[in-house]
């Protein structure tokens, strides 16, 4: 099985992974909810190991645009599955009787913990995996198998714990390595339906149409990275116009087919754009000409 693990690493690297490892199912399963365990065992009977791989996407050092970097390229769900499937087929051919089930983001496994456990990187305070070559700018993909491959890694290594991501989080959603989705800007931009007044204020302050990169941009572990982003994840931010936001769900999905931000339909983006436009209008009205004829500027602090 040592040779099969070596071949698995070669295949995952050839598929575009900048880091990979193998997590022990005996460690994972007890840490999963009952329904998640049932799903894992149903999809991969006799599940024993989880091959984990990290695929780099475009990164940056400062805020730009209104769509998070992860969502600017091709929808990572289908892109990662497309890259993993040949590796799964090759491994099944190398090991008759073994099953290698590909997953991308929607797996029943505790994905970041599995990747950190098998030695692919550190566990960040923002809940993200911090790889050596691409930092947290990675998508995770997995191959669940019944083959008794040697597990890699060991104990989970935490990040340096500087707290910068907690300070940078616009909603204060990061606390002790956990994320509160009710005040996470990225989660709120993707949420369907009505927002609370406080959530609306947070979204307006955040200035994002979809997602949020602040906890990654400030992270010192994301400096000095060497891995180049995969081509399907290295694309400019798409222009989304008022006419696009006026489309119905089906037309909007067709217009931006293959992009990660269409999975919730047009409604969240339409709502977000309206809130950002309201903020822009109020900011513009802060510039006014008083009776004395001298233009004044009033900022958000009333100064």
C-alpha positions in Angstrom: 0.0 0.0 0.0 3.0 2.3 0.4 3.5 2.2 -3.4 -0.2 2.9 -4.0 0.0 5.9 -1.7 3.0 7.2 -3.7 1.1 6.8 -6.9 -1.9 8.5 -5.4 0.3 11.5 -4.6 1.7 11.6 -8.1 -1.8 11.5 -9.6 -3.1 14.2 -7.3 -0.1 16.4 -8.0 -0.6 15.8 -11.8 -4.2 16.8 -11.3 -3.1 20.2 -10.0 -2.8 19.8 -6.3 -0.2 21.9 -4.4 -0.5 19.7 -1.3 -2.0 16.3 -0.5 -2.2 13.8 2.3 -4.2 10.8 3.6 -6.4 10.9 6.6 -7.3 7.9 8.7 -11.0 7.0 8.7 -10.7 5.6 12.2 -9.9 9.2 13.4 -12.5 10.9 11.2 -15.6 8.8 11.7 -16.0 9.3 15.5 -15.8 13.0 14.9 -18.7 13.1 12.4 -22.4 13.3 13.1 -24.4 10.2 12.7 -26.0 11.2 9.4 -22.6 12.2 8.0 -21.1 8.9 8.9 -24.0 7.1 7.3 -23.6 9.1 4.1 -19.8 8.4 4.0 -20.3 4.7 4.5 -23.2 4.6 2.0 -21.2 6.3 -0.8 -18.0 4.4 0.0 -18.8 1.0 1.6 -16.0 -0.1 3.9 -14.6 3.4 4.0 -11.1 3.5 5.6 -9.1 6.5 4.3 -9.6 9.9 2.9 -7.1 11.2 0.3 -7.1 15.0 0.6 -5.8 17.5 -2.0 -5.5 21.3 -2.1 -5.9 23.2 -5.4 -4.7 26.8 -5.6 -6.8 29.7 -6.8 -6.0 33.3 -7.5 -4.9 35.4 -4.5 -4.1 39.0 -3.7 -2.6 41.3 -1.1 -5.2 44.0 -1.0 -9.0 44.5 -1.3 -10.2 45.0 -4.8 -13.5 44.3 -6.5 -16.9 43.3 -5.1 -16.7 39.5 -5.7 -14.5 37.3 -3.5 -11.5 35.8 -5.3 -12.7 32.3 -4.9 -15.9 33.0 -7.0 -14.2 34.9 -9.9 -13.2 31.8 -11.7 -15.0 28.6 -12.8 -17.3 27.0 -10.2 -14.8 25.0 -8.1 -17.2 22.2 -7.4 -17.3 21.0 -11.0 -13.7 22.0 -11.8 -12.3 20.0 -8.8 -14.4 16.9 -9.6 -13.2 17.1 -13.2 -9.6 17.1 -12.0 -10.2 14.3 -9.4 -12.1 11.9 -11.5 -9.2 10.7 -13.7 -7.1 10.1 -10.5 -9.9 8.1 -9.0 -10.3 5.9 -12.1 -6.5 5.4 -12.3 -6.3 4.3 -8.7 -9.2 1.9 -9.0 -7.4 0.3 -12.0 -4.2 0.0 -9.9 -6.0 -1.5 -7.0 -8.8 -3.9 -8.2 -11.7 -4.1 -5.7 -10.9 -0.7 -4.2 -13.3 2.3 -4.5 -12.2 5.9 -4.8 -15.1 8.3 -4.5 -14.4 11.9 -5.4 -15.8 14.8 -3.4 -15.5 18.6 -3.8 -16.8 20.8 -0.9 -20.1 18.9 -0.4 -18.6 15.8 1.3 -19.9 14.5 4.7 -16.4 14.8 6.1 -14.9 17.6 8.4 -12.9 18.7 5.4 -10.5 21.3 6.8 -9.8 19.2 9.9 -9.1 16.2 7.7 -6.7 18.1 5.6 -4.9 19.6 8.6 -4.7 16.2 10.3 -3.0 14.6 7.4 -0.2 17.2 7.3 -1.3 19.4 4.4 -1.0 22.6 6.4 -1.9 24.5 9.6 -5.4 25.2 11.0 -6.1 28.9 10.9 -8.1 30.9 13.5 -10.4 31.7 10.6 -11.3 28.1 10.2 -9.3 27.7 6.9 -6.5 25.4 6.0 -3.1 27.3 5.6 -0.9 25.4 3.1 2.8 26.2 2.7 2.6 26.9 -1.0 -0.7 28.6 -1.5 -1.8 29.7 2.0 -5.5 29.6 2.5 -6.2 30.3 -1.2 -7.1 26.7 -2.0 -10.1 24.6 -2.8 -10.2 21.2 -1.1 -10.9 18.0 -3.0 -11.2 14.4 -1.7 -11.1 10.8 -2.6 -12.8 8.5 -0.1 -11.6 4.9 -0.3 -11.9 1.5 1.2 -8.2 0.8 0.5 -6.1 0.6 3.7 -3.5 3.2 2.6 -0.9 4.5 5.1 -2.2 7.6 6.8 0.0 10.7 6.7 0.5 13.6 9.1 -0.3 13.4 12.8 -1.6 16.0 15.3 -3.2 19.1 13.9 -0.9 22.1 13.9 -2.5 25.5 14.7 -1.5 28.7 13.0 0.6 31.3 14.9 -2.5 32.7 16.6 -1.8 36.4 15.9 -5.5 37.3 16.0 -5.3 39.5 12.9 -8.1 37.7 11.2 -10.4 38.2 14.2 -9.6 41.9 14.2 -10.2 42.2 10.5 -13.5 40.4 10.4 -16.1 43.1 9.7 -18.9 41.3 11.6 -16.8 39.9 14.5 -17.7 36.4 13.3 -14.4 34.7 14.2 -14.0 33.6 17.8 -11.6 30.9 19.0 -11.4 29.1 15.6 -15.1 29.1 15.0 -17.2 31.1 12.5 -20.7 32.5 13.3 -22.5 32.4 10.0 -25.1 34.9 11.3 -22.6 37.7 11.3 -20.1 36.4 8.7 -20.1 38.8 5.8 -19.3 36.0 3.3 -22.2 33.9 4.5 -24.6 36.9 4.6 -23.9 37.8 1.0 -25.0 34.3 0.0 -28.0 34.0 2.3 -31.4 33.9 0.6 -34.4 35.7 1.9 -34.6 38.6 4.3 -31.8 39.9 6.5 -32.1 41.5 9.9 -31.5 45.2 10.1 -28.1 44.6 11.7 -27.2 42.1 9.0 -28.1 44.7 6.3 -25.9 47.3 8.0 -23.0 44.8 8.1 -23.5 44.0 4.4 -23.6 47.7 3.5 -20.4 48.4 5.5 -18.7 45.4 4.0 -19.1 46.6 0.4 -19.1 43.2 -1.1 -21.6 41.8 -3.7 -20.5 38.2 -3.0 -18.2 36.7 -0.4 -15.4 38.3 1.7 -11.6 38.0 1.7 -10.6 40.1 4.7 -9.5 37.3 7.0 -7.3 36.0 4.2 -5.8 39.3 3.1 -4.6 40.2 6.5 -3.1 36.7 7.3 0.7 36.6 7.6 0.6 33.0 6.6 -0.6 34.1 3.1 2.7 36.0 2.4 5.5 34.7 0.3 3.5 32.0 -1.4 4.8 30.1 -4.4 2.0 28.1 -5.9 0.5 29.5 -9.1 -3.3 29.4 -9.4 -4.8 26.9 -11.7 -5.9 28.5 -14.9 -9.7 28.0 -14.4 -9.4 29.8 -11.1 -7.3 32.7 -12.4 -9.8 35.0 -14.1 -10.8 38.6 -13.7 -13.8 39.6 -11.8 -16.9 39.3 -14.0 -18.9 42.5 -14.6 -22.5 42.1 -13.3 -24.7 44.9 -14.6 -28.1 46.2 -13.5 -29.6 44.5 -16.5 -28.0 41.2 -15.4 -29.6 41.6 -11.9 -33.0 42.3 -13.5 -33.0 38.8 -15.1 -35.0 35.9 -13.8 -33.2 33.0 -12.1 -32.9 30.8 -15.1 -31.7 33.5 -17.4 -29.2 34.7 -14.8 -27.8 31.2 -14.3 -27.5 30.8 -18.1 -25.8 34.2 -18.4 -23.1 33.3 -15.8 -23.1 29.5 -16.2 -20.2 27.8 -14.6 -19.6 30.5 -11.9 -19.7 29.7 -8.2 -21.9 32.7 -7.4 -24.9 31.5 -9.3 -25.7 28.6 -7.0 -28.1 30.7 -5.0 -29.7 32.3 -8.0 -30.0 36.0 -8.7 -32.0 37.1 -5.6 -29.1 37.4 -3.0 -27.0 39.4 -5.5 -29.9 41.6 -6.5 -30.6 42.4 -2.8 -26.9 43.0 -2.1 -26.5 45.3 -5.0 -29.5 47.3 -3.9 -28.1 47.7 -0.4 -24.7 48.8 -1.7 -26.4 51.3 -4.1 -28.3 52.7 -1.1 -25.0 53.2 0.7 -23.5 54.9 -2.3 -26.4 57.2 -2.7 -26.2 58.2 1.0 -22.5 58.7 0.7 -23.0 61.0 -2.3 -25.6 63.0 -0.4 -23.1 63.6 2.4 -21.4 66.1 0.0 -23.5 69.2 0.1 -23.3 72.9 -0.2 -24.5 74.7 2.9 -25.8 78.3 3.1 -22.4 79.7 3.3 -21.6 78.4 -0.2 -18.6 76.3 1.0 -18.7 72.6 0.2 -18.6 70.3 3.2 -18.0 66.7 3.6 -19.6 64.6 6.3 -18.1 61.2 6.8 -19.7 58.2 8.6 -18.5 59.5 11.9 -20.1 62.9 11.5 -16.8 64.6 11.1 
